[in-house]
């Protein structure tokens, strides 16, 4: 029997992942935790208020619920991290080490920790970026994720910790608000479009970035955690890909359904961050090792999000 703790459950990914885990393993077996109070469907299951920087409180929750698996999602994301780099580094690094230490001490059997395409830098090959390549990230978020990858691999090699990780591209969902990432324009744009409003994009119209629909991200996360340990060949973090597109391309897809939708462009500091990241990702290792493949392309994702947001608005 799994007893699962999701740290950062109130975030964009955490909300949807927690709900899917509860469907699979039972509501009572999936403990949501966050520094913020839960709302919506998260309120219908067990919840612990947790500041992950409080290691004693974290370990107390592990013991209280006999936790076997931890999904550690709490982090300061790319754009917000640049506003307070030292705090972003402290939160992103210390919290990961608390989780890895708990696993080393036998309090957790399995750990999931997300990395990001932010580990790559301006001198990384931008097209079909390989699993192993030059990185040199230029944001504190990317630096912390690259360091975190090395810590994950270290704890696996030295202490046998069963830790698993994915390098997420930009994640696009509609069930919760975005959390301060550079790719969040691709979330905001749908909310504006379905409200009949125009959208001012902070990324240039022709800047292409790797993206993934939240449904695929949740599936990939659960799939890698359920894979046979012998199939997980990479313990730092796996490249994972869904689709790549520019703001102009996603706007065009939206206009196919909402013809009156208008987008203007006013790039800010987030454009510089986006320019340092890849255009597309090679995820051959994930496909070969644990049979990963996405289900959504840009057209299918756009249709699904607009359909759901429109139904929600009517409801």
C-alpha positions as CSV (number, residue, x, y, z in Angstrom):
1,X,0.0,0.0,0.0
2,X,1.3,3.4,-1.0
3,X,1.0,6.4,1.3
4,X,1.9,9.4,-0.8
5,X,2.8,13.0,0.2
6,X,2.7,15.7,-2.4
7,X,4.7,18.8,-1.4
8,X,3.5,21.9,-3.1
9,X,0.1,20.4,-3.9
10,X,-1.6,23.7,-4.4
11,X,0.5,24.7,-7.4
12,X,-0.3,24.3,-11.0
13,X,1.2,20.8,-11.4
14,X,0.5,19.8,-7.8
15,X,-3.2,20.3,-8.0
16,X,-3.7,18.1,-11.1
17,X,-1.1,15.5,-10.0
18,X,-2.7,15.2,-6.5
19,X,-6.2,14.6,-7.9
20,X,-4.9,12.0,-10.4
21,X,-3.0,10.2,-7.6
22,X,-6.1,10.2,-5.4
23,X,-8.0,8.6,-8.3
24,X,-5.4,5.9,-8.6
25,X,-4.5,5.1,-5.0
26,X,-7.5,6.4,-3.0
27,X,-8.1,9.8,-1.5
28,X,-7.1,8.9,2.0
29,X,-3.7,7.5,0.8
30,X,-2.6,10.8,-0.9
31,X,-1.8,13.6,1.5
32,X,-1.7,17.1,0.0
33,X,0.6,19.6,1.6
34,X,1.5,23.2,0.9
35,X,2.4,26.5,2.7
36,X,-0.9,27.8,1.3
37,X,-4.4,26.6,2.3
38,X,-6.1,24.3,-0.2
39,X,-9.1,25.2,-2.3
40,X,-11.5,23.5,-4.7
41,X,-11.1,19.7,-5.1
42,X,-8.0,19.5,-2.9
43,X,-10.1,20.4,0.1
44,X,-11.9,17.1,-0.2
45,X,-9.0,15.0,1.0
46,X,-6.3,14.9,3.7
47,X,-4.2,18.1,3.8
48,X,-1.2,19.2,5.9
49,X,-0.1,22.8,6.1
50,X,3.7,22.6,5.5
51,X,6.5,25.0,5.1
52,X,9.0,22.6,3.6
53,X,11.9,24.7,5.0
54,X,10.8,23.4,8.4
55,X,12.5,20.0,8.4
56,X,11.2,18.9,11.7
57,X,7.6,19.5,10.7
58,X,8.3,17.6,7.4
59,X,9.6,14.6,9.2
60,X,6.8,14.7,11.6
61,X,4.3,14.5,8.7
62,X,6.2,11.5,7.2
63,X,5.9,9.6,10.4
64,X,2.3,10.6,11.2
65,X,1.1,9.3,7.8
66,X,3.6,6.4,7.3
67,X,4.6,8.0,4.0
68,X,6.1,5.7,1.4
69,X,6.4,8.1,-1.6
70,X,7.1,11.8,-1.8
71,X,6.4,14.0,-4.8
72,X,8.4,17.1,-4.0
73,X,7.1,19.9,-6.2
74,X,7.7,23.0,-4.1
75,X,10.0,25.5,-5.8
76,X,10.5,29.2,-6.8
77,X,10.1,29.2,-10.6
78,X,12.2,31.0,-13.2
79,X,10.7,34.5,-13.5
80,X,10.0,34.8,-9.7
81,X,13.4,33.4,-8.9
82,X,15.2,36.2,-10.7
83,X,13.5,38.7,-8.3
84,X,15.0,37.1,-5.2
85,X,17.8,34.8,-6.3
86,X,19.2,34.0,-2.8
87,X,15.9,33.0,-1.4
88,X,15.1,30.9,-4.6
89,X,18.4,29.1,-4.2
90,X,17.8,28.4,-0.5
91,X,14.3,27.1,-0.9
92,X,15.0,25.0,-4.0
93,X,18.2,23.4,-2.7
94,X,17.5,23.0,1.0
95,X,14.1,21.5,0.6
96,X,15.4,18.9,-1.9
97,X,18.2,17.9,0.5
98,X,15.6,17.6,3.3
99,X,13.7,15.1,1.2
100,X,16.8,13.2,0.0
101,X,18.1,12.9,3.6
102,X,14.7,11.6,4.8
103,X,14.9,8.9,2.1
104,X,18.5,8.1,3.0
105,X,17.4,7.7,6.6
106,X,14.7,5.2,5.6
107,X,11.6,7.5,6.1
108,X,10.7,7.4,2.4
109,X,10.9,4.5,-0.1
110,X,10.6,6.6,-3.3
111,X,11.1,10.2,-4.3
112,X,9.9,12.2,-7.2
113,X,11.6,15.6,-7.9
114,X,11.0,17.7,-11.0
115,X,13.8,19.3,-13.0
116,X,13.3,21.6,-16.0
117,X,14.6,22.7,-19.4
118,X,15.9,25.7,-17.4
119,X,19.0,23.6,-16.8
120,X,20.1,24.4,-20.3
121,X,21.8,27.6,-21.4
122,X,22.5,29.8,-24.4
123,X,25.3,27.6,-25.6
124,X,23.3,24.4,-25.4
125,X,22.3,23.0,-28.8
126,X,18.8,24.6,-29.3
127,X,17.3,22.1,-31.8
128,X,16.5,18.5,-30.6
129,X,18.5,19.2,-27.4
130,X,20.1,15.9,-26.3
131,X,20.0,14.2,-22.9
132,X,23.6,14.8,-22.2
133,X,25.0,18.1,-23.4
134,X,26.5,21.5,-22.4
135,X,24.2,23.2,-20.0
136,X,25.4,26.5,-18.3
137,X,22.0,27.8,-17.1
138,X,21.6,31.6,-16.8
139,X,18.9,31.8,-14.1
140,X,19.0,30.9,-10.4
141,X,16.1,28.5,-11.1
142,X,18.1,26.7,-13.8
143,X,21.3,26.7,-11.6
144,X,19.3,25.2,-8.7
145,X,17.7,22.6,-10.9
146,X,21.1,21.5,-12.4
147,X,22.6,21.3,-8.9
148,X,19.5,19.3,-7.8
149,X,20.0,16.8,-10.6
150,X,23.5,16.2,-9.4
151,X,22.3,15.7,-5.8
152,X,19.6,13.2,-6.9
153,X,22.2,11.2,-8.8
154,X,24.6,11.4,-5.9
155,X,22.0,10.2,-3.3
156,X,21.1,7.3,-5.6
157,X,24.7,6.2,-6.3
158,X,26.0,6.7,-2.8
159,X,22.9,5.7,-0.6
160,X,20.7,3.8,-3.0
161,X,17.8,6.4,-2.8
162,X,15.1,5.6,-5.3
163,X,14.8,9.1,-6.7
164,X,13.3,9.8,-10.2
165,X,13.0,13.0,-12.1
166,X,11.9,14.6,-15.4
167,X,13.1,17.8,-17.1
168,X,9.8,19.4,-17.7
169,X,9.3,21.8,-20.6
170,X,6.8,24.6,-20.2
171,X,3.6,23.1,-18.6
172,X,0.2,24.2,-19.8
173,X,-3.0,23.6,-17.8
174,X,-6.2,25.4,-17.1
175,X,-7.3,24.0,-13.7
176,X,-5.2,26.4,-11.6
177,X,-3.3,29.7,-11.9
178,X,0.3,29.7,-13.2
179,X,3.1,30.0,-10.7
180,X,5.5,32.5,-12.1
181,X,7.3,30.6,-14.8
182,X,8.6,32.1,-18.1
183,X,6.4,29.8,-20.2
184,X,3.2,30.8,-18.3
185,X,2.1,33.0,-21.2
186,X,0.9,29.8,-22.8
187,X,-1.5,29.4,-19.9
188,X,-2.6,33.0,-19.5
189,X,-3.4,33.3,-23.2
190,X,-6.2,30.7,-22.9
191,X,-7.9,32.5,-20.0
192,X,-7.8,35.8,-21.9
193,X,-9.1,34.2,-25.1
194,X,-12.1,32.4,-23.5
195,X,-13.1,35.6,-21.6
196,X,-13.3,37.5,-24.9
197,X,-10.2,39.7,-24.0
198,X,-7.1,40.5,-25.9
199,X,-3.7,39.3,-24.7
200,X,-0.4,41.2,-24.4
201,X,2.4,38.6,-24.6
202,X,5.8,39.2,-22.8
203,X,7.5,36.8,-25.2
204,X,8.3,37.6,-28.9
205,X,6.0,36.3,-31.5
206,X,8.6,34.0,-33.1
207,X,10.3,32.6,-29.9
208,X,9.8,28.8,-30.0
209,X,9.9,26.9,-26.7
210,X,9.3,23.2,-25.7
211,X,5.9,22.8,-24.1
212,X,3.7,20.1,-22.7
213,X,0.0,19.8,-21.9
214,X,-0.6,19.1,-18.2
215,X,-2.4,15.9,-18.9
216,X,0.8,14.5,-20.5
217,X,3.0,15.9,-17.7
218,X,0.9,14.2,-15.0
219,X,0.9,10.9,-17.0
220,X,4.7,11.0,-17.4
221,X,5.2,11.7,-13.7
222,X,3.1,8.8,-12.6
223,X,4.5,6.5,-15.3
224,X,8.2,7.1,-14.3
225,X,7.3,6.5,-10.7
226,X,5.6,3.2,-11.6
227,X,8.3,2.0,-13.9
228,X,10.5,-0.9,-12.8
229,X,13.6,0.4,-11.0
230,X,15.9,-1.5,-13.4
231,X,14.4,0.5,-16.3
232,X,15.3,3.8,-14.8
233,X,18.8,4.2,-16.3
234,X,19.1,8.0,-15.5
235,X,18.9,9.1,-11.9
236,X,19.7,12.8,-12.5
237,X,16.7,13.7,-14.7
238,X,15.2,12.6,-18.0
239,X,14.6,14.8,-21.0
240,X,10.9,14.8,-21.8
241,X,9.1,16.4,-24.8
242,X,5.6,17.1,-25.8
243,X,5.5,19.9,-28.5
244,X,7.3,23.1,-29.5
245,X,5.6,26.3,-30.7
246,X,5.9,30.1,-30.8
247,X,3.4,32.6,-29.3
248,X,2.2,33.3,-32.9
249,X,1.5,29.7,-33.5
250,X,-0.5,29.1,-30.4
251,X,-2.4,32.4,-31.1
252,X,-3.2,31.1,-34.6
253,X,-4.6,27.9,-33.2
254,X,-6.8,29.8,-30.8
255,X,-8.0,32.0,-33.6
256,X,-9.2,28.9,-35.4
257,X,-11.8,28.5,-32.7
258,X,-12.1,32.1,-31.5
259,X,-11.6,34.2,-34.6
260,X,-11.9,37.6,-32.9
261,X,-9.0,36.9,-30.5
262,X,-6.2,39.4,-30.7
263,X,-2.6,39.2,-29.4
264,X,0.0,42.0,-29.1
265,X,3.7,41.6,-28.1
266,X,5.7,43.5,-25.6
267,X,8.7,41.4,-24.6
268,X,10.3,41.9,-21.2
269,X,13.0,40.2,-19.2
270,X,11.3,36.9,-19.7
271,X,12.2,37.0,-23.4
272,X,15.9,36.9,-22.4
273,X,15.3,33.8,-20.3
274,X,13.3,32.2,-23.1
275,X,16.1,32.9,-25.6
276,X,18.5,30.9,-23.4
277,X,16.4,27.8,-23.5
278,X,16.1,25.1,-26.3
279,X,13.6,25.2,-29.2
280,X,13.0,21.5,-29.0
281,X,14.0,18.5,-26.9
282,X,15.2,15.0,-27.7
283,X,13.6,12.6,-25.3
284,X,14.8,9.3,-26.9
285,X,16.1,8.0,-23.5
286,X,12.7,8.3,-21.8
287,X,11.0,6.7,-24.8
288,X,13.4,3.8,-24.8
289,X,13.8,3.2,-21.1
290,X,10.2,3.4,-19.8
291,X,8.1,3.7,-22.9
292,X,7.3,7.4,-22.7
293,X,5.2,9.1,-25.4
294,X,2.9,12.2,-25.3
295,X,-0.7,12.1,-26.3
296,X,-1.3,15.8,-27.1
297,X,0.0,18.1,-29.9
298,X,-0.8,21.8,-30.2
299,X,-4.1,21.4,-32.0
300,X,-5.5,18.8,-29.7
301,X,-4.4,20.7,-26.6
302,X,-5.9,23.9,-27.8
303,X,-9.2,22.3,-28.6
304,X,-9.3,20.5,-25.2
305,X,-8.5,23.6,-23.1
306,X,-10.9,25.9,-24.8
307,X,-13.6,23.4,-24.7
308,X,-13.1,22.9,-20.9
309,X,-12.7,26.6,-20.1
310,X,-15.9,27.5,-22.1
311,X,-17.9,24.8,-20.3
312,X,-16.6,26.0,-16.9
313,X,-17.6,29.6,-17.8
314,X,-21.1,28.6,-18.8
315,X,-21.4,26.4,-15.7
